[in-house]
Amino acid sequence: MNARTWLGILVATALADSAGCRHRGENPKAPDPVMAAYDTEADWADAQRVIPLGYQQAQGKRIFYEQCVWCHADATPAGPSNRSNLTPVPPLLNDGATLNAESDEHLQQIITQGGAATGKSAMMPPYGRTLSAEDIRAVISFARAIAQPAYQPGAPAGPPSPAAK
């Protein structure tokens, strides 16, 4: 056989392989959302469940573990949090029963201005000079991603929850 024949066989084989062995009408397997995620977070209530995070949510996770974990989680990478020593006890960041009732705008205001300026606990400091508006939106996005019960975008926010104070 000459080189041209070999080239023809090689091209035909490549085309046949690219068509795949898939049967017609068979749907390809959907990609695993965890494998496609920018980052992940273990579900705080179910360690067997992993929550996929997009870029903004992953940025919020980073900021949360730098700034917020001490008061809005039961445990930190360094050990127990300070949450139980605060009065009132702040909601966990994944507390959807409390935080889902708050609009993104109201959460942005609470984080930016602090609790005292927004009718919440004076123990919540203002982060408006520490974090950019984009950073604060990222933290809210992370909170929405890990909320239990799950946050439903577009669901009407209820009146501010007394538990969130």
Solvent accessible surface area in square Angstrom, and as a share of the most:
residue,aa,sasa,rsa
1,M,160,0.72
2,N,93,0.48
3,A,86,0.67
4,R,202,0.74
5,T,58,0.34
6,W,145,0.51
7,L,109,0.54
8,G,41,0.39
9,I,79,0.40
10,L,121,0.60
11,V,75,0.43
12,A,60,0.46
13,T,70,0.41
14,A,59,0.45
15,L,118,0.59
16,A,66,0.51
17,D,104,0.54
18,S,93,0.60
19,A,78,0.61
20,G,37,0.36
21,C,133,0.80
22,R,140,0.51
23,H,139,0.62
24,R,243,0.89
25,G,81,0.78
26,E,92,0.41
27,N,129,0.66
28,P,94,0.59
29,K,194,0.82
30,A,79,0.61
31,P,114,0.72
32,D,72,0.37
33,P,88,0.55
34,V,51,0.29
35,M,159,0.71
36,A,81,0.63
37,A,27,0.21
38,Y,138,0.52
39,D,52,0.27
40,T,42,0.24
41,E,12,0.05
42,A,54,0.42
43,D,8,0.04
44,W,79,0.28
45,A,84,0.65
46,D,65,0.34
47,A,84,0.65
48,Q,167,0.74
49,R,104,0.38
50,V,65,0.38
51,I,9,0.04
52,P,51,0.32
53,L,2,0.01
54,G,35,0.34
55,Y,128,0.49
56,Q,84,0.37
57,Q,49,0.22
58,A,7,0.06
59,Q,49,0.22
60,G,0,0.00
61,K,41,0.17
62,R,110,0.40
63,I,4,0.02
64,F,0,0.00
65,Y,65,0.25
66,E,95,0.43
67,Q,59,0.26
68,C,19,0.11
69,V,0,0.00
70,W,106,0.37
71,C,41,0.24
72,H,32,0.14
73,A,5,0.04
74,D,91,0.47
75,A,66,0.51
76,T,14,0.08
77,P,109,0.69
78,A,88,0.68
79,G,25,0.24
80,P,122,0.77
81,S,19,0.12
82,N,65,0.33
83,R,44,0.16
84,S,96,0.62
85,N,114,0.58
86,L,18,0.09
87,T,116,0.67
88,P,63,0.40
89,V,72,0.41
90,P,18,0.11
91,P,15,0.10
92,L,41,0.20
93,L,16,0.08
94,N,14,0.07
95,D,39,0.20
96,G,1,0.01
97,A,80,0.62
98,T,8,0.05
99,L,19,0.10
100,N,34,0.18
101,A,26,0.20
102,E,4,0.02
103,S,39,0.25
104,D,62,0.32
105,E,131,0.59
106,H,41,0.18
107,L,14,0.07
108,Q,39,0.18
109,Q,76,0.34
110,I,19,0.10
111,I,24,0.12
112,T,47,0.28
113,Q,86,0.38
114,G,1,0.01
115,G,0,0.00
116,A,76,0.59
117,A,69,0.54
118,T,23,0.13
119,G,53,0.51
120,K,22,0.09
121,S,21,0.13
122,A,81,0.63
123,M,106,0.47
124,M,38,0.17
125,P,63,0.40
126,P,87,0.55
127,Y,34,0.13
128,G,33,0.32
129,R,246,0.90
130,T,84,0.49
131,L,17,0.09
132,S,59,0.38
133,A,53,0.41
134,E,114,0.51
135,D,40,0.21
136,I,2,0.01
137,R,116,0.42
138,A,3,0.03
139,V,3,0.02
140,I,8,0.04
141,S,21,0.14
142,F,0,0.00
143,A,6,0.04
144,R,26,0.10
145,A,25,0.20
146,I,3,0.01
147,A,5,0.04
148,Q,61,0.27
149,P,85,0.53
150,A,59,0.45
151,Y,54,0.20
152,Q,111,0.49
153,P,110,0.69
154,G,80,0.77
155,A,55,0.43
156,P,130,0.82
157,A,50,0.39
158,G,36,0.35
159,P,113,0.71
160,P,78,0.49
161,S,17,0.11
162,P,112,0.70
163,A,65,0.50
164,A,13,0.10
165,K,107,0.45
